[in-house]
Amino acid sequence: MDLHLNLKKEYFNEIKKGTKKIEYRLKNQYWSKRVKNKKFDKVYIKLGYPKRNQKEKILCFELIKIEEQKIRHKEFGNFPVEVYAIFLGNEISL
């Protein structure tokens, strides 16, 4: 099974450059239903919502693990929040 994540340009570019190896998703009902107790083989990181033929806007990685964490991040406001931390491994060629 594959996990597909759509990102803002800032975070997509950081992952593409290799400076960001963890992607976060807020621990809520929506994301819990999609990731909790599931096994994923690959993670597709997408810039926005690209068409299939827009390969330059799609990256693919091995998934190392998904773990629950409590973090502070500008995307989630000033207070600590619980998130799913999605650890990206090696890039996979498309």
PyMOL commands that place a pseudoatom at each C-alpha (Angstrom):
pseudoatom trace, name=CA, resn=MET, resi=1, chain=A, elem=C, hetatm=0, pos=[0.000, 0.000, 0.000]
pseudoatom trace, name=CA, resn=ASP, resi=2, chain=A, elem=C, hetatm=0, pos=[1.202, 3.513, -0.792]
pseudoatom trace, name=CA, resn=LEU, resi=3, chain=A, elem=C, hetatm=0, pos=[0.740, 6.726, 1.196]
pseudoatom trace, name=CA, resn=HIS, resi=4, chain=A, elem=C, hetatm=0, pos=[0.134, 9.911, -0.810]
pseudoatom trace, name=CA, resn=LEU, resi=5, chain=A, elem=C, hetatm=0, pos=[0.870, 13.298, 0.764]
pseudoatom trace, name=CA, resn=ASN, resi=6, chain=A, elem=C, hetatm=0, pos=[0.163, 16.649, -0.870]
pseudoatom trace, name=CA, resn=LEU, resi=7, chain=A, elem=C, hetatm=0, pos=[2.452, 19.452, 0.290]
pseudoatom trace, name=CA, resn=LYS, resi=8, chain=A, elem=C, hetatm=0, pos=[2.908, 23.172, 0.033]
pseudoatom trace, name=CA, resn=LYS, resi=9, chain=A, elem=C, hetatm=0, pos=[5.780, 24.336, -2.175]
pseudoatom trace, name=CA, resn=GLU, resi=10, chain=A, elem=C, hetatm=0, pos=[8.015, 25.288, 0.789]
pseudoatom trace, name=CA, resn=TYR, resi=11, chain=A, elem=C, hetatm=0, pos=[7.963, 21.791, 2.309]
pseudoatom trace, name=CA, resn=PHE, resi=12, chain=A, elem=C, hetatm=0, pos=[8.083, 19.970, -1.032]
pseudoatom trace, name=CA, resn=ASN, resi=13, chain=A, elem=C, hetatm=0, pos=[11.273, 21.862, -1.964]
pseudoatom trace, name=CA, resn=GLU, resi=14, chain=A, elem=C, hetatm=0, pos=[12.889, 21.100, 1.411]
pseudoatom trace, name=CA, resn=ILE, resi=15, chain=A, elem=C, hetatm=0, pos=[12.219, 17.392, 0.930]
pseudoatom trace, name=CA, resn=LYS, resi=16, chain=A, elem=C, hetatm=0, pos=[13.449, 17.552, -2.669]
pseudoatom trace, name=CA, resn=LYS, resi=17, chain=A, elem=C, hetatm=0, pos=[16.714, 19.189, -1.490]
pseudoatom trace, name=CA, resn=GLY, resi=18, chain=A, elem=C, hetatm=0, pos=[17.102, 16.569, 1.245]
pseudoatom trace, name=CA, resn=THR, resi=19, chain=A, elem=C, hetatm=0, pos=[16.937, 19.025, 4.156]
pseudoatom trace, name=CA, resn=LYS, resi=20, chain=A, elem=C, hetatm=0, pos=[13.602, 17.682, 5.424]
pseudoatom trace, name=CA, resn=LYS, resi=21, chain=A, elem=C, hetatm=0, pos=[13.280, 13.952, 6.150]
pseudoatom trace, name=CA, resn=ILE, resi=22, chain=A, elem=C, hetatm=0, pos=[10.132, 13.950, 8.284]
pseudoatom trace, name=CA, resn=GLU, resi=23, chain=A, elem=C, hetatm=0, pos=[6.667, 15.046, 7.207]
pseudoatom trace, name=CA, resn=TYR, resi=24, chain=A, elem=C, hetatm=0, pos=[3.996, 15.733, 9.832]
pseudoatom trace, name=CA, resn=ARG, resi=25, chain=A, elem=C, hetatm=0, pos=[0.261, 15.240, 9.822]
pseudoatom trace, name=CA, resn=LEU, resi=26, chain=A, elem=C, hetatm=0, pos=[-1.988, 16.404, 12.636]
pseudoatom trace, name=CA, resn=LYS, resi=27, chain=A, elem=C, hetatm=0, pos=[-3.232, 13.548, 14.806]
pseudoatom trace, name=CA, resn=ASN, resi=28, chain=A, elem=C, hetatm=0, pos=[-6.948, 13.871, 14.199]
pseudoatom trace, name=CA, resn=GLN, resi=29, chain=A, elem=C, hetatm=0, pos=[-9.752, 11.571, 13.117]
pseudoatom trace, name=CA, resn=TYR, resi=30, chain=A, elem=C, hetatm=0, pos=[-9.032, 12.128, 9.416]
pseudoatom trace, name=CA, resn=TRP, resi=31, chain=A, elem=C, hetatm=0, pos=[-5.326, 11.170, 9.565]
pseudoatom trace, name=CA, resn=SER, resi=32, chain=A, elem=C, hetatm=0, pos=[-5.776, 8.493, 12.234]
pseudoatom trace, name=CA, resn=LYS, resi=33, chain=A, elem=C, hetatm=0, pos=[-8.158, 6.645, 9.935]
pseudoatom trace, name=CA, resn=ARG, resi=34, chain=A, elem=C, hetatm=0, pos=[-5.620, 6.827, 7.087]
pseudoatom trace, name=CA, resn=VAL, resi=35, chain=A, elem=C, hetatm=0, pos=[-2.358, 5.918, 8.833]
pseudoatom trace, name=CA, resn=LYS, resi=36, chain=A, elem=C, hetatm=0, pos=[-2.935, 4.226, 12.199]
pseudoatom trace, name=CA, resn=ASN, resi=37, chain=A, elem=C, hetatm=0, pos=[-2.211, 0.475, 12.193]
pseudoatom trace, name=CA, resn=LYS, resi=38, chain=A, elem=C, hetatm=0, pos=[-1.531, 0.433, 8.444]
pseudoatom trace, name=CA, resn=LYS, resi=39, chain=A, elem=C, hetatm=0, pos=[1.568, -0.758, 6.629]
pseudoatom trace, name=CA, resn=PHE, resi=40, chain=A, elem=C, hetatm=0, pos=[2.834, 1.350, 3.754]
pseudoatom trace, name=CA, resn=ASP, resi=41, chain=A, elem=C, hetatm=0, pos=[5.560, 0.409, 1.298]
pseudoatom trace, name=CA, resn=LYS, resi=42, chain=A, elem=C, hetatm=0, pos=[6.125, 3.814, -0.278]
pseudoatom trace, name=CA, resn=VAL, resi=43, chain=A, elem=C, hetatm=0, pos=[5.313, 7.465, 0.326]
pseudoatom trace, name=CA, resn=TYR, resi=44, chain=A, elem=C, hetatm=0, pos=[4.487, 9.731, -2.598]
pseudoatom trace, name=CA, resn=ILE, resi=45, chain=A, elem=C, hetatm=0, pos=[5.239, 13.380, -1.874]
pseudoatom trace, name=CA, resn=LYS, resi=46, chain=A, elem=C, hetatm=0, pos=[3.385, 15.703, -4.235]
pseudoatom trace, name=CA, resn=LEU, resi=47, chain=A, elem=C, hetatm=0, pos=[3.604, 19.420, -4.882]
pseudoatom trace, name=CA, resn=GLY, resi=48, chain=A, elem=C, hetatm=0, pos=[-0.028, 20.421, -4.573]
pseudoatom trace, name=CA, resn=TYR, resi=49, chain=A, elem=C, hetatm=0, pos=[-2.295, 18.214, -6.662]
pseudoatom trace, name=CA, resn=PRO, resi=50, chain=A, elem=C, hetatm=0, pos=[-0.327, 17.402, -9.827]
pseudoatom trace, name=CA, resn=LYS, resi=51, chain=A, elem=C, hetatm=0, pos=[-1.545, 15.435, -12.821]
pseudoatom trace, name=CA, resn=ARG, resi=52, chain=A, elem=C, hetatm=0, pos=[0.048, 12.011, -13.302]
pseudoatom trace, name=CA, resn=ASN, resi=53, chain=A, elem=C, hetatm=0, pos=[2.237, 13.251, -16.151]
pseudoatom trace, name=CA, resn=GLN, resi=54, chain=A, elem=C, hetatm=0, pos=[3.718, 16.086, -14.036]
pseudoatom trace, name=CA, resn=LYS, resi=55, chain=A, elem=C, hetatm=0, pos=[6.594, 13.909, -12.771]
pseudoatom trace, name=CA, resn=GLU, resi=56, chain=A, elem=C, hetatm=0, pos=[8.643, 16.926, -11.637]
pseudoatom trace, name=CA, resn=LYS, resi=57, chain=A, elem=C, hetatm=0, pos=[5.977, 17.546, -8.962]
pseudoatom trace, name=CA, resn=ILE, resi=58, chain=A, elem=C, hetatm=0, pos=[6.013, 13.988, -7.580]
pseudoatom trace, name=CA, resn=LEU, resi=59, chain=A, elem=C, hetatm=0, pos=[8.669, 12.349, -5.406]
pseudoatom trace, name=CA, resn=CYS, resi=60, chain=A, elem=C, hetatm=0, pos=[8.632, 8.803, -4.065]
pseudoatom trace, name=CA, resn=PHE, resi=61, chain=A, elem=C, hetatm=0, pos=[10.376, 7.530, -0.919]
pseudoatom trace, name=CA, resn=GLU, resi=62, chain=A, elem=C, hetatm=0, pos=[10.721, 4.412, 1.165]
pseudoatom trace, name=CA, resn=LEU, resi=63, chain=A, elem=C, hetatm=0, pos=[8.808, 4.710, 4.422]
pseudoatom trace, name=CA, resn=ILE, resi=64, chain=A, elem=C, hetatm=0, pos=[10.965, 4.139, 7.490]
pseudoatom trace, name=CA, resn=LYS, resi=65, chain=A, elem=C, hetatm=0, pos=[8.214, 4.482, 10.088]
pseudoatom trace, name=CA, resn=ILE, resi=66, chain=A, elem=C, hetatm=0, pos=[5.271, 6.490, 11.327]
pseudoatom trace, name=CA, resn=GLU, resi=67, chain=A, elem=C, hetatm=0, pos=[5.255, 7.466, 14.974]
pseudoatom trace, name=CA, resn=GLU, resi=68, chain=A, elem=C, hetatm=0, pos=[3.151, 9.679, 17.189]
pseudoatom trace, name=CA, resn=GLN, resi=69, chain=A, elem=C, hetatm=0, pos=[4.894, 12.781, 18.550]
pseudoatom trace, name=CA, resn=LYS, resi=70, chain=A, elem=C, hetatm=0, pos=[4.076, 16.039, 20.285]
pseudoatom trace, name=CA, resn=ILE, resi=71, chain=A, elem=C, hetatm=0, pos=[5.607, 19.060, 18.521]
pseudoatom trace, name=CA, resn=ARG, resi=72, chain=A, elem=C, hetatm=0, pos=[5.366, 22.815, 18.026]
pseudoatom trace, name=CA, resn=HIS, resi=73, chain=A, elem=C, hetatm=0, pos=[5.281, 23.924, 14.407]
pseudoatom trace, name=CA, resn=LYS, resi=74, chain=A, elem=C, hetatm=0, pos=[4.257, 27.120, 12.642]
pseudoatom trace, name=CA, resn=GLU, resi=75, chain=A, elem=C, hetatm=0, pos=[1.681, 25.235, 10.561]
pseudoatom trace, name=CA, resn=PHE, resi=76, chain=A, elem=C, hetatm=0, pos=[-0.196, 24.132, 13.686]
pseudoatom trace, name=CA, resn=GLY, resi=77, chain=A, elem=C, hetatm=0, pos=[-0.092, 27.323, 15.777]
pseudoatom trace, name=CA, resn=ASN, resi=78, chain=A, elem=C, hetatm=0, pos=[1.832, 28.319, 18.912]
pseudoatom trace, name=CA, resn=PHE, resi=79, chain=A, elem=C, hetatm=0, pos=[0.838, 25.389, 21.100]
pseudoatom trace, name=CA, resn=PRO, resi=80, chain=A, elem=C, hetatm=0, pos=[2.191, 21.828, 21.178]
pseudoatom trace, name=CA, resn=VAL, resi=81, chain=A, elem=C, hetatm=0, pos=[0.082, 19.409, 19.141]
pseudoatom trace, name=CA, resn=GLU, resi=82, chain=A, elem=C, hetatm=0, pos=[0.036, 15.667, 18.644]
pseudoatom trace, name=CA, resn=VAL, resi=83, chain=A, elem=C, hetatm=0, pos=[1.077, 14.591, 15.164]
pseudoatom trace, name=CA, resn=TYR, resi=84, chain=A, elem=C, hetatm=0, pos=[1.985, 11.601, 13.073]
pseudoatom trace, name=CA, resn=ALA, resi=85, chain=A, elem=C, hetatm=0, pos=[5.667, 11.913, 12.161]
pseudoatom trace, name=CA, resn=ILE, resi=86, chain=A, elem=C, hetatm=0, pos=[6.271, 10.218, 8.808]
pseudoatom trace, name=CA, resn=PHE, resi=87, chain=A, elem=C, hetatm=0, pos=[9.954, 9.344, 8.416]
pseudoatom trace, name=CA, resn=LEU, resi=88, chain=A, elem=C, hetatm=0, pos=[11.141, 9.254, 4.809]
pseudoatom trace, name=CA, resn=GLY, resi=89, chain=A, elem=C, hetatm=0, pos=[13.873, 6.867, 3.675]
pseudoatom trace, name=CA, resn=ASN, resi=90, chain=A, elem=C, hetatm=0, pos=[15.700, 6.661, 0.367]
pseudoatom trace, name=CA, resn=GLU, resi=91, chain=A, elem=C, hetatm=0, pos=[14.195, 8.223, -2.717]
pseudoatom trace, name=CA, resn=ILE, resi=92, chain=A, elem=C, hetatm=0, pos=[12.751, 5.788, -5.243]
pseudoatom trace, name=CA, resn=SER, resi=93, chain=A, elem=C, hetatm=0, pos=[12.941, 6.602, -8.953]
pseudoatom trace, name=CA, resn=LEU, resi=94, chain=A, elem=C, hetatm=0, pos=[9.594, 6.933, -10.688]
for i in range(1, 94): cmd.bond("trace and resi %d" % i, "trace and resi %d" % (i + 1))
show_as sticks, trace
zoom trace
